[in-house]
Amino acid sequence: MSPFRRLLFCCAIVAMLYSASAAQADAASGKNRAAAERAERLKHLNRQIAALRSVAANQQQALGQAQLAAQQADNKLADTRGQLISASEELQQSRRAAQQSNQALRDTEEQILKAQPEGSPFREAEAELAAARDALRAAEKAALARPEAQAALAAAERGSDRALKMGEARAAALEADANYLAAKVRWKVARQRHDEIRAELFSADAHWVAAMAELRDASAERNEAENDVAASGVGKLGPQAAARRAHAAVALAAARLQATKTALAQREAEARKLKGHKKKSPPPPRTTA
């Protein structure tokens, strides 16, 4: 081989060695850059993980507080419901007692009236009231049977507002009949006399007086129980709304904590992946001079 060719061969070998060394240097440089980027990303992830863990701890504490507040709100609502149930039961008892007292009073009145003999003022007033009632019905029937009354009723029946016009025509026909007016006055006087004698008989009877007092007391207790139920029902609205708000706060706190845990799990998974890649990466090749 001539000296010139030997020189060219040596230059080619040197060029090949130089190219291989440069490629190895570039590969090592690229791996170093990737490792540096992974290390920087891992640091950033570690900072995020620490911040998210702190946030999750605070949110866990907030969730516990919200759950405690919801439990307290539920307890208060349960107490209010218990009061309402108790008041309702007392109301039912007081209503039954009032009904029994009212029935006892009616039975006493019936016994008093049945005990009145024939020819007594009450029996005479009772007979007069019955006769006056019959006379009033007969006078009403006669007044409405008059031709002019029939004509007015027929005209009212054909017009608009039939019910109203019929009532007005009927009242006008009765008020225009002297016999009906006289019978009506007799009936009012008889009813007033009957009621006065009836009241005197009742007030003079000790059993009736006691029964009336018992009815008044029972009615007062019933009214008081009704007021208690109404107050309990209104008082339930506040605790009920508070319980709803408390449970809504629990749901919101739980959702926030879950979102934080999800983000934390994602970043921890990414950090583990980067750490594993770092352990598996081989050391950069050494370059020879």
Secondary structure, DSSP 8 states (H G I E B T S, - for coil): --HHHHHHHHHHHHHHHHHHHHHHHHHHHHHHHHHHHHHHHHHHHHHHHHHHHHHHHHHHHHHHHHHHHHHHHHHHHHHHHHHHHHHHHHHHHHHHHHHHHHHHHHHHHHHHHHT--TTSHHHHHHHHHHHHHHHHHHHHHHHHHSHHHHHHHHHHHHSSSHHHHHHHHHHHHHHT-HHHHHHHHHHHHHHHHHHHHHHHHHHT-HHHHHHHHHHHHHHHHHHHHHHHHHHHHHHHHHHHHHHHHHHHHHHHHHHHHHHHHHHHHHHHHHHHHHHHHHHHS--------
